[in-house]
Amino acid sequence: MADMTDSAFCRTVRCVTQDTSSVIVFREMVSAEAVVRGNEKTLNMTQIHPNERPIVQQLFGSDPDTMAEAARLIEAEHHPEGFDVNMGCPVYKIVHNFNGAALMKEPGLAIAIIKKMKAAITVPLSIKIRAGWSNPTECLDFAHVIEEAGADLITIHGRTKVQGYAGSSDWDRIAQVKQAVSIPVLANGDIHTAPLTLDALDQTGCDGVLIARGALGNPWIFNQIGDLLASRTPAAITLRERIETIKRHLAFHVEQYGPSGVVTFRKHLSWYFRGIEGAKRFKERLHTTTTPGEVEDILDEMFADGLRNNALSSRDALHPMATQRLFMAK
Ligand SMILES: Cc1cc2nc3c(=O)[nH]c(=O)nc-3n(C[C@H](O)[C@H](O)[C@H](O)COP(=O)(O)O)c2cc1C
């Protein structure tokens, strides 16, 4: 996720994830053109900390040679375990240049990008698509096109570009894509909790899921999924764990962006305290802090307050189906 799944976030997920073997982190997209031009900010975004691996770097762009060259440069410098091409982003500033979801309307260009990238890299290449541009059945033909061009994996977000984030992700459509191709398929869209992950796997028959917003403020989601898959009840996240994780994430964020990174960290604070009773008055103060020390002081205060008043308890992040699922699994 752009501006979210940067190195600091991916390191945080890795730090809290117990069974790392089944979790692959996808980095936020970067512009292939900016990589090839040597744009310093973009190049910094492609650096990988050893603790983030295995990791997939996502690229966006529409020129096959530029996409291939950007992937070749990144692989030579940072050796990600895979690359992903964004053919699903619906945002105007991306699609107006035939990037993102616009590539679903240009299968010839999509094929050329995949072929050139495959020839330029030695690691797997995955493609992220939507159900279609405006017609939700477009993904069925497009998935074949991608597979035949040589992609190793497809992730499908079950909404069209025109839908943006409206409506819901059509998991039945994703199931049809899974049936239509022989390469692995990941289901995406509205899989925000561990129980929903099990539902999505059942309903789509996919090889895995891609979780986006569900991991914001909840880097523990991958443990929760692992627990449910193993018929264990996921452990609740204690206030201490939450606060320690936020502090660690903040330290990674400041390491990446410098002390002024406190300002861009605010969006993560909002996610971490979403649905946490009693956090509101602290949240307002957290959003005016300008130094890492101030944030840490308020977090310590929150912890003390939480212990004193038995407040700041988190709402159960799990879907009501969780218990039922566990019984069924047993
Ligand atoms: C803030 C934000 C940034 C995103 N950036 C990207 C991106 O860089 N690349 C991408 O493929 N999808 C991106 N997405 C889309 C998500 O990967 C995902 O397809 C979508 O949010 C639906 O999944 P979810 O319901 O699990 O969030 C972004 C979504 C959000 C909310």
The ligand as an ORCA input file, in Angstrom:
! r2SCAN-3c Opt
* xyz 0 1
  C      -3.732      3.551      1.289
  C      -3.730      2.473      0.246
  C      -2.644      2.364     -0.597
  C      -2.627      1.359     -1.571
  N      -1.519      1.229     -2.363
  C      -1.432      0.167     -3.203
  C      -0.229     -0.097     -3.925
  O       0.786      0.611     -3.801
  N      -0.223     -1.184     -4.748
  C      -1.307     -2.019     -4.885
  O      -1.240     -3.000     -5.616
  N      -2.441     -1.785     -4.216
  C      -2.507     -0.737     -3.367
  N      -3.661     -0.537     -2.648
  C      -4.791     -1.488     -2.825
  C      -4.660     -2.656     -1.844
  O      -3.480     -3.397     -2.093
  C      -5.850     -3.615     -1.953
  O      -5.915     -4.128     -3.259
  C      -7.178     -2.973     -1.595
  O      -7.070     -2.094     -0.500
  C      -8.240     -4.042     -1.271
  O      -7.752     -4.905     -0.265
  P      -8.160     -4.751      1.294
  O      -9.660     -4.832      1.359
  O      -7.458     -5.928      1.954
  O      -7.681     -3.427      1.762
  C      -3.722      0.463     -1.700
  C      -4.802      0.603     -0.835
  C      -4.831      1.574      0.119
  C      -6.027      1.686      1.035
*
